[in-house]
Amino acid sequence: MSNRHLTPAIQSLAFQDVTLLGHEGEPVFEGMSADLPVNTVVCVRASSGGGKSKFLRLLAGLEEPDEGAYLINGTNVTEMNFSEFSPWQRRIGFGFESGGLLSNKTISQNLMLPFFYHRNLAPTDAQDRVETYLAHFGLDRFKDRRPAACSSGNRKLASLALALITWPELLILDQPTSGLDEGAIRKFLDLLEVHRTERGLRHLYLVSEDERLMETFTGHWKLDLADLQSKKVAA
C-alpha cells in the first residue's frame, strides 16, 4: 500500500542566495533568491545558455548549488542525504530532454525503478501501474528493449511515463513535446490532465518552445530567469 499520505505535502518552494557554477567555474546563477510560484503551471524562460535546464535540475533536487539553499516548506533540503530527502523525492517527477533512462535497463525495468527505491507500492501494484503506462503510450511492444534499441520518440515517451508514474505532486519537464508526433503529444496531454484533476499533480514547471502546448494551460506563469537573478519574483 502507498505511504504517500505519510509524506509532507509541498506547500512552498524557494531558493535562498543560490550560486551555481558551470563546468568552467563560471556562475550560471549567482546569489539567486526567490519564492517560487506553487499551485500553478510555470513556463520557465531564459535566453540561450541562460540556465533553464540547470534551474530545473536544482528544482528537482538532482543538482546541488555551490552556495545557498533550496527550501521546500521552509526546510533546507540541500543539506539532506538521500534517505532524508526521499519523502520529498517521492512527490517530485522529472523528465529531461536528454532522456534520463538507464541504458543497461529495459524500458519496463526503468519504469519500475522508482518503486524499487521508494517502495511506496506493493510489487504487484507497481507492476500493474507500469503495464498501464506502457500501454497508454504504446510502449508495451518495446518494454523488453533497452533504450538504445528504441526510437528517439519512444525513448521520449518512456521518459515522460517515468516522470508521471509515481503520481508526483511537483512535475518538472524539459521540452516534453519535442520530437513527438501529434498522436503522441495528445496521449501525453490527456494523461497529464488526468494527473492534474485526479492524481494530485499541483505544481508543474516546464521549459518548452511549443506555444501550442502552453496555450493548453490557462493562466500559466511565465518565469524569466533574468528576473529571478534580479530578485523580482515572488509567488
N, C-alpha and C positions, 0 to 999 in steps of 0.2 A: 504494500500500500504506500502511496506517495506520502512523504513527510513535508510536503511543500508548506502546509499550514503551520509547521513549527519554525519556519524561517521568517525573518523580518521582511515586511513589505518595503519596497523602495518608495520613500516619500520625498527625498530631495537629493540632488546631485550638485557638487561644487568642486571647482579647482581653486586651490589656495597657493598663490605665489609659485606656480609651477614653471620650472625651467626644464626643457628637454633639448639635449644636444644631438646633432646629427652624427653621421659616421666620421666626418672630418673634424668634429669638435665644434662645429658652428651651431648657434642656437636656432632650433626650429621654433620653439616657444621660449619666451623669457619673462619671468615674473607674471605669468598669466593668472589672474584671479577672476572668478565669475560664479554666480549662482546660475545654474543651467535650467532651461525650461523642462518641466515634467508634465505628465498627463496630456501629451500632445504629440504631434508629428513635427520633427525638426529636420529641415534640409540644411546641411552644413555646406557653406560656400567658402571659397578661397581662390586666390589666383593660382596658376600652375606652380607647383612646388611649394604651395603655401601651408602644407602640413595637414591636409584633410584626412589622409589615411592614418597619420600619426595620432591625430586627435581622436579618431575612432578607436584606435588601439588603446590609448590611455583610458578612454571611457569604458572599454570592455575589461579593463584590468589586465590586459595582455602585455602592457609595457609600463614600466615604472619611470616616473620623472627623475631627472638627476637631482633636482631640488624641489621642495614644496610637497603638497599633499593633494590627494584625491579623496574627497569626502562623500560618503553615502550616508544619508540621515545624520550628518554631522560627525560621523566616525571616520577617522583617518584609516582607510583600508590599504594605503600604501605600505604601511608598516606590518601588515599581516602576512603570515606564512600561508601555504596552500590550504591547510586544514582550517585556519581561521577565516580565510576568505571564501571557503566553499559555500557557506549559506547564502552569500551574495551571488556567487558564480552560478548557482542553480537558477537564479532569477534573471540571468543575462544570456541572451543568444546573440551570436555574431556570424556574419557571412562576409568574406572579403573577396575582392575582385580576383586575387591570385588563387583563390580556392580554399585552402585550409584543410584539405583532406590528406590523410596519411597515405603515402604511396605504397606502403607494404601491407595495407589492409584492403579488403574488398569494400565495395560501396556499402553493402549491408553491415559489415563489421565497423566501418566508420560511423554509421548512424547509431550503432549500439554503444559506442564508446562513452558517451555522456552518462548512460545509465550504469556502466561499469564503474566509473569514477564516483558518481554521486549516490548510487544505489537507492534512488528515490522511487523506483518502481520494482515490483517483483519481476524476475526474469521473464516469465511468460507474458506479463503485461507489456514489458518493454519490447519483446519480440513482436507482439501483436501491433504495437504502435509503429515500429519500424516497417513492418509489412504494409500497414495502411499508408504511410508516407511514400514508400516506394511505389505503391500502386497509383497514388494520386498524381505523381509526377511522371508516370510511365517508365519508371526505372526498374520495375520488377524483373524485366528480361535481362538486366545488366547487373543484378545485385551481387553476383559471384565474381564479377570482374574487378580488377584493381583500377584505380583512376586512370592510369596511363593507357589502359585498353579501352577507354570510353572516349566518346567525342567531347570536345570542349563544352558543347551545350549541355550534355548530360552531366559532366563534372560540375558545371554551374548549378544545375538543378539539384544535384546531390548536396552541394554546399548550402543552398537555400533550405533544403529539407533538414540538414543538420542544424541550421540556425534556429529553426522553428520547433524541432521535435521535442524539446524539453518544456514546451509551452512557456516561453520566457515572459517576464513582466517588462523587461527592458530589452529591446531588439535593436541591434546595430548592424547596418548594412552598407557595404561599399559597392556602388554601381550594380545593384541587384538585377537589373534587366539587361545589361549589356551582353550582347552575343546570343540573346534568346529570340526565338521567333514569336509571332503573335499568339499562337496557341499556348506556348509555354508561359508567356507573360500572363495570360489570362488565368492559367492554373495557379500561378503564384499569387496573383492579386485576389483570386477567390479564396484561397487558403488564408491569406493574410487578413482578409475581412472576417473570416471565422475566428481567427485568433483575437482580433480586436473586439469582437462582440461576444464571444463565448468562452475564450480560453485565457483571459487575464492579461492580454497584452495592453499595457497602459502607456509606455514611453517608447517612441520609435525615432531613432536617429539614423539618417541616411545621407550618403553622398550619391548624387545622381545627376546626370546631364539629360535625362529623359524627361522632358517637360510634360509629356502625356501622363507619365507616372505621377508627377507632382500634382497634376490637375485633378487626380482622383482623391486627393486629400484636402478636404475643405478646411480653410482657416489654419493651414500649417505655418510654422515659424520658418523664416529664413535667417539662419545664424551665420553671420560673416565672421570668420576667424580674425580678420583685421580689427573688428570691433572688440573681440574678446581680448586681444592684445592691448587694446586701448582702454580696457576695463569699462566698457559701455553696456555690458549685457547683464540684466537681472531678470530672473524668472518672474 
